[in-house]
Amino acid sequence: TLSCGFSRDTFEKAASTILTAGGLKVLRNADEDTFLYVKVNSLSVPSGLCVSRFDVTLYTHTNAKLSYQLEPVLVQVSLLSAGGLSGGSVPGHAENVLKSVKQYVDQFVSRIGAANK
C-alpha cells in the first residue's frame, strides 16, 4: 500500500532490470505463456508500523489430461515460487520488501540460466 511506501513502478522496474540482465525478454502486462507474478499485501497501523506478505511466482501454462474428460485442458502451473513476511516502521519498510523480492527474482533467473545450459 502507499501508506507503507510502496510503488508499483519501483517493483516492476526492479524485476524487469533483473530479468533483462539475465537475458530474458520482458513484456509488461502481456498475455504470454510464461510470466512472473509479484504480489505484496500490506497492513499499516496508525503507530507507523507496516507488515507485508510478499510472494514471487513464475507461472506457465500447459495442457493436462484429466481422468474425467477426454480432451486435454489448459492449466496454469507454478514453476518457481518464493515468499516471505516483513514488518517494521514505514521508513525503510518498502526497501526491505523490495530487497527480498529482488533476491527471489535473481534466484529465479539463476535457476533458469542453469537449466538452459
Secondary structure by P-SEA (a helix, b strand, c coil): cccccccaaaaaaaaaaaaaaabbbbbcccccccbbbbbbbbbbcccbbbbbbbbbbbbbbbbbbbccccbbbbbbbbcccccccccccccaaaaaaaaaaaaaaaaaaaaaaaaac
